[in-house]
Amino acid sequence: MAKSAAEIAQAGYAHPEVLVDTQWVADHVGDPKVKIVEVDVDTAAYDTGHVKGAIGLDWRKDLQARPIRDLLPKQELEALLSSKGIGNEDTVVAYGDNNNWFAAWFVWNLKYYGHQDVRLMNGGRKKWQDEGRELVREAPTAKPATYKAGQPNKAIRALRDEVFAQLGKAGAVLVDVRSPKEFSGELLAPENLPQEGAQRGGHIPGAANIPWAQAVREDGTFKPADELKALYQSKGVTPDKSVIAYCRIGERSSHTWFVLTYLLGYPNVRNYDGSWTEWGSLIAAPIER
């Protein structure tokens, strides 16, 4: 079990401290200063069994503004985290299904509001299950805390006008992390999900297609830094450029944002969470197929 911790340490990541292995999580179950949070694509997965003590958050109900489409407002995030017993000084460790898609999106949300110590469990829910580790059904009882969010860190988020401003610009690059069939316009969503969300198929002009899954091994853990560096730089995604990642609704691109920002140390990476659901429905927005 100690092997995975050694792998993280030896992988050459720019910020290895933002990644923990399953054994680290197992060792910190019950630690009052560590809050383990599960966020899944399948919002029913948590109730079928989760890491003991893990807090379950529903990305649809808990982590989105209503009725507009946006991130939670600052006060609502504060109320949510406070109610779940999460404080500003806590270490938050996120994990989930589908190789941590929405867990990475939750990490990005917390970083947007300035949380200092938030990490991903390498390999996510699948690796925990593959190792035969304990899953429980009872949800933890939270002792309410007082959480105060920081001001939004707009440097890690791209809105549509900022994407327009970056089109064709030297020193800027767009990364489309969807599947090749979504990139080409053949599909509007991943094959196993309902095909809705945008009026048109295709991709933003000039975007490089680097599917998020190319950044992970078969067991869901991240590839070492040298392999990741070769992957992105072969497509012109270099650390000297302003990078914007996007997918369909922003969660897969959060995964790529995490890779580029923390594992490779790129200094200027933004997540366009409007992503294809927004761009593919905008009047007169340019599309390539």
Protein Blocks (a to p, Z undefined) as FASTA:
>chain_A
ZZmmmmmmmnopablmlpccfklmmmmgoiakbccddddfblmlmmnopcehiacddfkl
mmcccfbdcdddfklmmmmmmmnopafkbccddddeehhlmmmmmmmmmmmnopabdcdd
ehijmlmmmnopacdfbdcdddddddddddddfklcccfklmmmmgopahiacddfbdfk
lmnomagbdfkbccehiabgcddehiacddfklmpcfkopacdfklmmmmmmmnopafkb
ccddddfnopmmmmmmmmmmmmnopabdcddfklmmlmmmgghiacdZZ
